[in-house]
């Protein structure tokens, strides 16, 4: 099993969710996050004054999947969320040792399906 974490632009989340549902991925954890990288923040304007926004709002989408689906899901995330601009986000892939469904005690792949 693998854990995929994708940090994406908020405006791409609904389309990504739809694309993942079409291939049977419905178990997601979604968090609103803020960060900076090469994008380095943005210039904001309020009542005629300029200010620097150092942390940019993003959405973190997390899922635990069967290892053989990693490439398929990465391709969907990249094709759905890319604008070819700085700030599109990142994808991280982690190994998952085990998963346990609390209600039934199921373990491994059975616990995440």
Secondary structure, 3 states (H helix, E strand, C coil): CEEEEEEECHHHHHHHHHHHHHCCCCCCEEEEEEECCCCCCEEEEECCEEEEECCEEEEEEEEEECHHHHHHHHHHHHHHHCCCCCCCEEEEEEECCCCECCCCCCECHHHHC
